[in-house]
Amino acid sequence: MRILFTSLLIIFFQFAAFSQTDSKYTETLELVKKAFNEKNPSLIHQQFDEALKNKLKVVAFKKSIDSLYENKGTMSSYELILEEEDKNYLLDFENGSLLMVIRLKSDGKIASFEIKEY
């Protein structure tokens, strides 16, 4: 009986941990959508961890997101299509779709971020 109870507790805590992770991704995706549609890429950049901030400088990142906005228009939706170490989301825009590959750290900071052709 004790083993069964312990097993159930472990499963419950694992489920709670995964749910929290999913909510962090949802919050981050909503922030990305909002920042993209408001033409405010620095809001996304602020969520990067230090390593990614050093890799993707704010000026270059802003320029690439602005160019993407000009070509694709506003972002309307996103959908998770592949989940590994990084999560892959299909992003729908006014003028097409793109793939976003993203990974969050446990503190919610963005450790990996890439938008590319699908």
ABEGO torsion letter per residue (X at the ends): XAAAAAAAAAAAAAAAAAAAAAAAAAAAAAAAAAAAAAGBAAAAAAABBAAAAAABBAAAAAAAAAAAAAAAEBBABBBBABBBABBBBBBBBAAEBBBBBBBBBAAGBBABBBBBBX
